Amino acid sequence: MPTTGKVKAAIIGSQFQADILAASFHIMPEEAELVAVTSPTPRHPEELAEKYHIPRVFHDYRQMLRESDIELVCITAPNYLHAPMTIDIAKSGKHVMCEKPLCVTLEEADQMIDTCKKQGVLLMYGEELFFTPKYLKAKEMADQGGLGKIYLVKQSEKHFGPHSEWFWDVKRSGGGALMDLGCHGIAFCYWFLGRPRITTVYSQLGTYVHADKTKGDDDALCILEFENGAVGLVENSWARRGGMYDRVEVYGEGGVTYADLHMGNALPTYSEYGFTYAVEKAPTTKGWSYPVYEELWNYGTPQELHHFARCVRGKETPKGTGEDGRVVMEVLYAAYASAGLGEKVKIPYKPQTKMPIDEWLTRKDK
Ligand SMILES: NC(=O)c1ccc[n+]([C@@H]2O[C@H](COP(=O)([O-])OP(=O)(O)OC[C@H]3O[C@@H](n4cnc5c(N)ncnc54)[C@H](O)[C@@H]3O)[C@@H](O)[C@H]2O)c1
């Protein structure tokens, strides 16, 4: 593998998040070039390749892994495929960037971490909230002591539900809104506070509007207690109308800060006729909408990939790791168990079921 020059990167998957990663490589091209894409669906990887000028297209990722010059492979496939793909990528000697959530079982998380270590490759966890400029600003102020001792960190992500059918199938996703969106909030609170140990989790879940589509939760409240005395409050929904909502609030003994990821980067807009695109998950562009400029930059995904490419070259150390993803997975099991038991659950938590969501589903109707 080369030690200088642009990192040769590839993506597995060609739809929603794959498009975001491909666009992000284009936005910050200094450290990496996207040379290949794989997806089993006919025409889909070809379309992504045409849109972003990606030279190589595959329909089987194992075939792509035989390309000896590819150094970094980004996984944007459904959650249940993250672990087998990571293990195959690592065994081919390539570095891994895995989208959130890390996988669907804690056992898989351990296997992913162990295999990457044994193979001497990086396992980088795709949590772009660690790179979101507005949220980084909040952390910078808190780390400088501007808010005094932090006692509450709140992160919310809400919209009306995912775009692809596999998210609704808990066997392939591992869980509902808590798993899909709560993984961001749990990681965020943990990272924001400087990764103190999480001691307990309490969670309240419901399936309020999408019971026809899923056994999973479509609304979730989750409270985390940290060893340093701070509390995390993670609120998520697939039931919230009106498009994307992503927000943090940080409360300290000496101050407070609020950051809305989209508002403040948005143009309050009224349109009688509509236009092509406002922002992720916006239900319409007619009437009032809030189109965001530089959307991906505001999310932090280009900065995240730039950083991961630098990690491949040994210039930086990963800010999002397999271990972070594992912490989130353990908390997800405990949070689903808490909702099932109706009580606070202590961490460390030893899973009682195969997937996180089963901790809730097997208890909730008893
Ligand atoms: N970081 C974020 O904010 C963020 C946002 C969206 C999605 N994600 C994550 O990215 C992953 C993908 O989500 P998405 O929204 O892009 O889903 P999607 O349904 O839009 O795309 C999934 C892609 O995986 C491909 N795929 C399925 N089986 C495959 C296989 N065997 N080999 C190769 N490719 C295969 C599909 O063909 C498709 O291209 C999920 O884990 C999701 O949680 C992260």
PDBQT file of the ligand as one rigid body, heavy atoms in Angstrom, charges set to zero:
ROOT
HETATM    1  N1  LIG A 401     -24.508   8.847   8.898  1.00  0.00    +0.000 N 
HETATM    2  C1  LIG A 401     -25.747   9.081   8.597  1.00  0.00    +0.000 C 
HETATM    3  O1  LIG A 401     -26.319  10.095   8.963  1.00  0.00    +0.000 OA
HETATM    4  C2  LIG A 401     -26.496   8.084   7.783  1.00  0.00    +0.000 A 
HETATM    5  C3  LIG A 401     -27.581   8.498   7.016  1.00  0.00    +0.000 A 
HETATM    6  C4  LIG A 401     -28.264   7.534   6.265  1.00  0.00    +0.000 A 
HETATM    7  C5  LIG A 401     -27.878   6.206   6.322  1.00  0.00    +0.000 A 
HETATM    8  N2  LIG A 401     -26.823   5.837   7.103  1.00  0.00    +0.000 N 
HETATM    9  C6  LIG A 401     -26.446   4.428   7.218  1.00  0.00    +0.000 C 
HETATM   10  O2  LIG A 401     -25.942   3.992   5.960  1.00  0.00    +0.000 OA
HETATM   11  C7  LIG A 401     -26.353   2.660   5.716  1.00  0.00    +0.000 C 
HETATM   12  C8  LIG A 401     -27.112   2.614   4.390  1.00  0.00    +0.000 C 
HETATM   13  O3  LIG A 401     -28.276   3.404   4.506  1.00  0.00    +0.000 OA
HETATM   14  P1  LIG A 401     -28.942   4.085   3.223  1.00  0.00    +0.000 P 
HETATM   15  O4  LIG A 401     -29.854   5.101   3.750  1.00  0.00    +0.000 OA
HETATM   16  O5  LIG A 401     -27.906   4.471   2.230  1.00  0.00    +0.000 OA
HETATM   17  O6  LIG A 401     -29.777   2.842   2.656  1.00  0.00    +0.000 OA
HETATM   18  P2  LIG A 401     -30.291   2.640   1.181  1.00  0.00    +0.000 P 
HETATM   19  O7  LIG A 401     -31.351   1.624   1.243  1.00  0.00    +0.000 OA
HETATM   20  O8  LIG A 401     -30.573   3.968   0.547  1.00  0.00    +0.000 OA
HETATM   21  O9  LIG A 401     -29.024   2.022   0.419  1.00  0.00    +0.000 OA
HETATM   22  C9  LIG A 401     -28.528   0.745   0.768  1.00  0.00    +0.000 C 
HETATM   23  C10 LIG A 401     -27.561   0.316  -0.313  1.00  0.00    +0.000 C 
HETATM   24  O10 LIG A 401     -26.982  -0.924   0.081  1.00  0.00    +0.000 OA
HETATM   25  C11 LIG A 401     -26.922  -1.753  -1.068  1.00  0.00    +0.000 C 
HETATM   26  N3  LIG A 401     -26.832  -3.152  -0.727  1.00  0.00    +0.000 N 
HETATM   27  C12 LIG A 401     -27.786  -3.974  -0.233  1.00  0.00    +0.000 A 
HETATM   28  N4  LIG A 401     -27.301  -5.233  -0.149  1.00  0.00    +0.000 NA
HETATM   29  C13 LIG A 401     -26.019  -5.188  -0.594  1.00  0.00    +0.000 A 
HETATM   30  C14 LIG A 401     -25.010  -6.162  -0.752  1.00  0.00    +0.000 A 
HETATM   31  N5  LIG A 401     -25.198  -7.419  -0.434  1.00  0.00    +0.000 N 
HETATM   32  N6  LIG A 401     -23.808  -5.766  -1.280  1.00  0.00    +0.000 NA
HETATM   33  C15 LIG A 401     -23.588  -4.479  -1.593  1.00  0.00    +0.000 A 
HETATM   34  N7  LIG A 401     -24.519  -3.507  -1.466  1.00  0.00    +0.000 NA
HETATM   35  C16 LIG A 401     -25.713  -3.867  -0.956  1.00  0.00    +0.000 A 
HETATM   36  C17 LIG A 401     -28.228  -1.422  -1.785  1.00  0.00    +0.000 C 
HETATM   37  O11 LIG A 401     -28.186  -1.909  -3.125  1.00  0.00    +0.000 OA
HETATM   38  C18 LIG A 401     -28.225   0.096  -1.674  1.00  0.00    +0.000 C 
HETATM   39  O12 LIG A 401     -27.430   0.656  -2.684  1.00  0.00    +0.000 OA
HETATM   40  C19 LIG A 401     -27.206   2.229   6.924  1.00  0.00    +0.000 C 
HETATM   41  O13 LIG A 401     -26.422   1.503   7.801  1.00  0.00    +0.000 OA
HETATM   42  C20 LIG A 401     -27.635   3.536   7.534  1.00  0.00    +0.000 C 
HETATM   43  O14 LIG A 401     -27.865   3.457   8.933  1.00  0.00    +0.000 OA
HETATM   44  C21 LIG A 401     -26.119   6.748   7.805  1.00  0.00    +0.000 A 
ENDROOT
TORSDOF 0
